[in-house]
């Protein structure tokens, strides 16, 4: 008869958590990835997002200045082309990644927190924040692709969708309630000096979470090394590699279109919500705090839909629906936000569970095994480039439209025209267009899977040789251990004979 403990162990082993998080090397890797993802989501909400917009607003930065600061990380994207070379040359990869992450959090979180305490001239402070943001973004562009290339080994096709489902749920379950408590504190202190004090404390906590998460994510998993196919890794390899295997190129294109749409309004949205729609901090955080519930109700459904219909068909359907919600978002005002913004955001929560799983998984979809760092770096540069383009377009629209001060009449009510509202509507139209064009993009992906099959064949040969080398190394190691053991036994036997 099985004991309760055995039943629990068997139940866990057979559950989704048992398959994802176990004592295997991949299981340990996914476990540490999950811990860092939860801590990173929490620190991002505490030191970024709407709290960061509010933090800069308290130091008298306007919507255009905050939009420009938010654009800086995308400018540093080209620095990431050196990541493959870094991966190959690191003598102690784990220590190097830890130091890089430490410096990134020290500058990006701690530096921006301390700078306003020392510098009081706004122009000088703006310059310092721009320099700090630029430097920390360079570090991020160099370090984060190293983690992605390493951790791709932990996320095999059979567990990828389930892992991102659990990661999204866990992050929402912990990060959003924490940010909700902070938002309540900030709203209760509105207009008081203590509001800034709470924000500063949150940023120090965020820094600590980043350091703890980095240590856990980097030290525990086994570093598998960099699998290079080419002898020399340079910019040419990064640019040319995806054109050798075009299914990954078009998979990246799908994600870039989706990302462009969702990035247009990002630099100014939080400032727009706070200063134009005039919502309290608690309101958006209360909506965000319910996000984990949508993972409970819809997560398993989306996981099954993805496994049945594939990433592209599900993303196409969701993009069509989500596009209309962003068009509605453009009409949210101070008078109607309680019902219209609530309806829009809850609809986007429902859709976002699916798009979040798919967007995270597309990083690894059609990703070749060999020279992964080159493919991932190409993707990273493309992502940063398209984000920069979207941010620049969004900032330009906001600067021009808000300066015009134009107005329009809707349902007999005169309303002021804002650039961020136009960006929201533009997001919606692009997502609808993506949904309609998805069959064409999928056709191209399937077409080139057949044409570019030789790349996969080369990969299979290289991977097979690598596995065979690993087996040989293990066999040699075991043989050496056996010889050492016999030698030790013989030595002990000789020692006993001498003693006798």
N, C-alpha and C positions, 0 to 999 in steps of 0.2 A: 504494500500500500504506500502510495506516494505521500510524502509530508507536504505541508503547506509551502515550505521554502522551495522544495523541488518543483511544485506546480507553478510557483511564481517565476522561477528560473526558466522553466520550459515555455511558459506563456510569453515571457519577455523575448526569449530566443526566437520564437516563431512570429513575433509581432514586427511591425515596420521599424520600431526602434531597435529591436534586436538585430535586424538585418543591416541597419545603418550604423549603429554605434555598438561596437564589440571590441574584443581584444586583438583582432587582426591589425596589421599595420594600416590598412585602409580605414578600418573602423576607428582606430585611434586618431587618424588624421581627420576624419569627418567630425569626430567628437570635439577636437580642439577648434576646428573651423566653426562649429556651431557656437561654442563658447565665445569666441572672438566676435562672431556676427552679432550676437545678442549685446555684448558690451559695446561694440562699435555703433550699433543702432542707438543705444542709449546715449552714448557720448555725442553722437551726431545731433540728436535732438536737443541735448542740453547746451551744446556749444554752437550749433548751426541752426538751419531752418528759420522758423519764425522768431526764435529767441535771439538769434544772431542779428536779424534785421532790427529787432527791438533794441538790442544792445547798442548797435551803431546809431540808431535814431536818438538814443539818450545822449550821445556825443555830437548831436546836431548834423549828422550826415543825411543828405536828402536821397530821394529815390534813384536819381541818376548816378550818384556817387556809390550807393550801395550796389546798384546794378553793375557798375564798372568793376568793383572789388570782386563781385561774384563771378565775373568773367575771367579773371586772372588765371585760375587753375587750368583753363583750357589752352591758354597761350603757351604754357610750358610743355605741351604734349610731345613736341619733337625731340625733347631731351630723352624720351623713353626709347629712342632707337638704339641707344647704347646698352640696353638691358641684356640682350643676348651675349654680348661680349663680356659684360660683368658676370653673368652666370657662369661662363666658362672659366673665368680667371680667378674666381673667389677661392682662396685656400681654406677659409673657414666660413662657409655660406651662412650658417645659422647666426653666428656672431655678427656678421656684416648686416644681415637683415634686421636683427634686433637693434643695432646702433642706428641704422637708417630710419627705422620706425620711431625710435626714441627721439631723434632729432626732428623728425616730422611733427610729432605731437608737441614737442617742446616749443617749436617755433609757431606752428599753426594754432595751437590752443593756448598755451601758457604765454607765449610772446605777445599775442594780440590782447591778452588779458592785462598784462603788466604795462604795456606801452602807454595807454591813456593815463595811467597813474603817474607817469614820469613826464610825459610831454603834454602840454596844455594848448599849444598853438595848433589850430585845426589843420592848417596847410601842412605843417611839419608832421603832424600825426597821420594825415592821409598818406604822405610819402612813406612813412615808416611802415604802416599797415600794408601798403602795396608791396614794399620790399620783402616784408616777412611772409606775406601770402605767396609771392612769387617764388621765394626760396623753398618754403615748405611744399609747394606744388611740384617743384623740380624733384625734390626727394620722393614725393609720392609717385611721380611718373617713372622714376628709376626702380623703386622698391616694389610697388604693388604688382607689376607684371611678373616679377620673380615669384611672388607667392602664388599667383594664378597658374603659372606654368608648373610649379611644384605640386600644387593641390589638384591639378587636373587628373593626376594619377589616382586620387582618392574617389573621383566622381565618375565611375563607369556608367555606361548607358543604362544599365538595369536599375540603378539606384538614384539617378540624377534628379528626376522629377520628384520622387518621394523626399529626397534630401532637402530640396529647395522649398517644398511644402512645409516640412517640419521647421526649417530655418525661418521662414516667413512667419509662421505661427508663433514660434518661441520669441522672436524679436518683437512682434507686436504685443504679445502677452506681457512682456516685461518692460519694454521701452516706453510704450505709450502711457500706461498708468503712471509711471514715474514723471513723465513730462506733464501729465494732467495735474499732479500735485504741485509741481513747480508753477504751472500756469495759474492755479488758484491763489498761490502765494503772491504772484506778481500782480494779479488783478486787485487783490486786497490792499496792495501797497501802491496803487496807481497814483502818480503825482508826488510820491514821497521819495526821499533820498534812499530809503531802505530797498526800493525796487532794484536799483543798480547793484546794491550789496548782494542781493539774492542771486542776480545774474553772474556776478563775479565768483561767488561760491560754487555755483553750478559749473562754471568753466574749470575751476580747480578740480572738482570731482570728475569731470569729463577727462581731464588730463590723466588722473590716476587710473581711470578705467582703461584708457588706451595703453598705458604701460603694463598693467596687469594682463590685459588681453593679448598683447604682443608676446609676453613671456610664455604664456600658456600655449599659444598657437605655434610658436617657433621651436620651443625646447622639446616638447613631448614627441611630436611625430618624427618618423624616420625620413631623413632627406634622401631622395632617390637620385639626385644628380640631374644633370642636363643631358638629354639625348640629342646629340648633334649628328646630322647626316653629312653636312658639308664641312670641309676642312677649315674654311675661313668664314667667319660670321661678320657681315658688314651691312651697310645700308642697302646695297643692291639685293642681298638675300631677303631682307625684310620686305622690300617692295615687290620683288619678283615672285616670291614663294606662293602667295595666294593665287597668282595667275597660272601657276602650274596645276593647281587643283581648284578649279573654278566653283564647284559646289560650295566651298567655304566662302569664296568671294561673294556669291549671291546671297548666302545665308547672312553674311555681314551686312549686305546692302539692305535686306529686310529690316534688320535691327536698326540700321542708321536712319532709315525713313521714319520708323517709329520713334526713335530717340530725338530726331530733329523736331518733330511735331511737339513732343512733350517738353522740349527745352526752350522753346521760343519765349515763354512767359516766366521762366524760372527766376531770372535775375531780379525781377521786380514784383513778383506775385505776393510774397509775404509782406513787403512794405505797402503794397496796394491794399491788401486785406486789412492791415492795421490802421493805415492813415486815411484811406479813402472810404472803404466800406465801414471802417471803424468798429470792427469786431473786437471783443475782449480776448485776451490770451486764452482764457478758459474754453471759449467756444470751439475753435478748431482743434484744440487738444482733446476736448471731450469727444468730438467726432472720431479723432484718430485713436482714442483709447478703446473704441469698440471694434477696431480692425481685427483683433484676434478672434472675435466671435464669428466673423465672416470666414475665417480659415476653418473654424469648426464646422460651419454649416455648408460651405462650398468647396473647401480644400480637396476632399476626397473625390467630389464630383469632377472637378477640373483635372485631377490626376488621372481619373479614368478616361475622361474625354481626350486628353493628350495622348494616352496610350492607344486609344482606339482610332482617333482621326489624325494624330500627328500635330506637331507644333504649329504648322503653317495654317491649316484650316481653322483651328481654334482661334489663333491670333487674328485671322481675317474677320471672323464673326465678331469677336470682341472689339476690334478696332472700329467696325461699323457702328456698333452700339455706343462705344465710348466717345466717338466723335460727336454724336448728338448731345451728349452730356456736357462736353466742353463748350459747345455753341450756347447751351442754356446757361452755363457758368458766366458767360460774357455779359449776361443781363442781370446779374446779382447786384443789388444796391444796398445802401444802408437801411432802406425801408423794407426790403423784402428778404433780406439774407436769412432770417430765422426759418422761413419755410423753403425758399428756393435753393439756397446754398445747402441746407440740410438734405433736401431731396437729391441734389446733384452729387454731393459728397458720399452719401450712402450708396447711391447707384454706382459710383466709381469704386467704392470699397468692394462691392460685389464683383465688379469686373476686374478690379485690380489684383484679386487673388490669382486669377488665371493669367493675366498679363505678366504679373510678377514672376510666377513659376516659369513661364515661357521665355521672358526676357533674360532671366538668369541662366536658363538652360541653353539658349542659343549661342552663348559663348563657346560651348563645347560641341555643338552640333556640327557634324561634318568636319571636325578638327582632326587633321592627320596626327599620327602618333609621333613621328620623327620631325624634328625642327619645329616643335610646337612654339617655342619662344619667338621664332620669326613670324609665324602666323598670328600669334597673340599680340605681338608688337605692332604688326600691320593693323590689326583690329583696333588696338589702343590708340594709335595715331589717327586712324580714321574716325574713331569715336570722339576723340578730343577735337579734331578738326571740324567735324559736323556740329559738335556742341558749341564751339567758338563761333561758327557761322550763325547758328541759331540765336546765341546770346547777342551777337553783334546786331542781327536783324531786330531782335526784340528790343534792345536798348535804343536802336535808331527809331523804331516806331514810337516808343514811349517818349523819347526826347522831342520828336517832331509833333506828335499829336497833342501831348500835354501842353507844349508851348503854344499851340494854336488856340487852345481853350474853346474849341468848337462845341456845339451842342446840337441835339436832335430831338424830335418829338416822337414819342412812342405811346400809343393808346391815349393820346391827349395830354401826356405828361412830358414836359421838357426835361431832358437829361443831358448832363455833361459827357462829352466823348473822351474816354481815356485810352491811352495806348495799350495798357495791359489788357483791357477788355477786348481790343482788336486782336491781340496775340492769342487770347483764349479761343476766340472764334476761329482764327487761322489754324490753330492746333486741331480743332475739331474737323475742319474741312480736309486737312492733310491725312488724318487718320481714316476718314471715310474713303478717301482716294486710295490709301494703302489697302484697305479691305477689298476694294473693287479690283485692284491690280494684282492681288496675291496669286490668283491662278496662273498669271503670266510668269511671275517670278518663280513659282514652284516648278513650272514647266522647264524653265532654264536650268534650275538646280538638277532636276532629274535627267535632263538632256546631257549635261556635262559630267554627271556621275558615270555615264557610259563612256564618254569620250576621254575622260581623264583617269581611266581605270589603271593605267600604267603606274601612276604615282602610288596608288594603294598597293600594287604588286611589289614595287620596290620597297615600300614600307614593310610589307609582310616578310620579305626576305631579310631585311635588316633586323626586324623585331625577332624573327626566328633565330637569327644568328646571335642576337643579344641574349635571348632566353637560354640558348644552348651554352653560351659562354658562362652565364650565371650558374647553370646546372653543373657544368664542368668545374667551376670554382668551388661550388658547394661540395662536390665529390672529392676534389683535391683537398679541401679543408678537412673533411671527415677522414680521409685517408691519412693525412698528416697527424690528425689528433689520435688516430688509431696507432700509428707508429710511435708517437710520443708516449701513449699509454703503455704500449708493450715495452718501450725502453725504460720507462719508470719502474714497471714491474720487474724487469731484468736487473735494474740497479738495486732495487730493494732486496731481491733474492741474493745478489752478490754480497750486499752489505750484511745480510743475515748469515751467509756462509762464513764471511770473515770474522764476524762476531763469535760464531761457534768455534 
